[in-house]
Amino acid sequence: MTYDQMTRSAQNVLIEFYATWCPHCRAMESVVEQIGEMLDGQVKIVQLDIDKNTDAADAEDVTGTPTFILYCGGRKVWRESGEMPGEVLLNKITSHIKK
């Protein structure tokens, strides 16, 4: 599946670019997992390791991890990098998704 296909694979898609060696990414693992459970059926979460998905990371100009990009209807509506509290990430997502 191409990156473009991933961004269009559901109405709402959250892409997380991460790295296995990144301590901030590891800290966000359980947060992203919980949000995935809370928004099950509303948002598809796709996690891409930047070391294994260099073309997609380069195309999105990912310079820091984790980087979150939210697509709604195939259109990029929000992007932010770095570790953040779960409530902040959840609020950013829910403020943009189409129910």
N, C-alpha and C positions, 0 to 999 in steps of 0.2 A: 504494500500500500504506500502510495506517495504521500508526502507531507500535505499537499493540497487535498488529497482524498481524505486524509485524517481530519483536516479542519472542517470538512463537509460531511463527515460520517454520522453526524447527529445535528439536531437543531442548535444545541449548545455544547461546545467542546472547549474544555480547559486543557491547554498544552502546558506541561511542566518540563522545562529543560533542566536537567540536574546532572551532577557528576558523583560517582561513587566515592570519590576522595574528598568531597566537599562537606565540612562539618555543618554548615547551614542547611544543606540539602538533607542530611541525615536527621537534623532537628525537625525538619518539615515533614518527614515521612509519615509519622502518625497523624499529624494535622491534616494532610492531604487525604489520608485513608479515612479519617473521621468525616471529613467534608464529603468525600465520595459516598459514604454510607448515608449521610444526612440528605444529600441531593440525588440519591439513586433514582434514575429514571428522568431526572431533569437536566443533568449535566453529565456528559461523557468525559472522563479524565484520561488523558493520554500522557504517559511519562516517557520522555526521551532522554537517554544518556547522551550527553554532548560528545563523549569520546567515541560512541558508536554511530552517532547520527550527525556527523560533521557537516554534511551538505545542508541539512535543515537548519542547524545552528548557525551556520554561516549566512544562509539566506535570510534568516531573521535577525542577523547581526547581534547574536547573543554574546555578550562580553562578560557576564557575571551569572553565577548560579546561586540559588535557583532563579529561573526566570519563568514567570507565569504569563501566558497569553490566552485570553478568552475570545473565542469566536462564537458569534450568534448568526445563524443563517449563512455561514461561510464567510462572514465579514468580521475582521478584527475590531473588537470594541473596547478592549482594555489590556494593558500590559504593565507589569511591574516586576522588578527584580529584588531579591533579597529575602531574608528570613523575616516573617511577620507573625503576629499573634493569629491564632485560628479564627477569632471573631472578625478580625480585619479582612482576612482572605474571604471568609464566608460572606461578609457584607458586600465586598467588591463584586463577587460573583452574583449574588442574588439581586443586586441593584441593576444588573445588566441583562440577566436571562429573561427570555420570553417564556412564559408559562404555557 
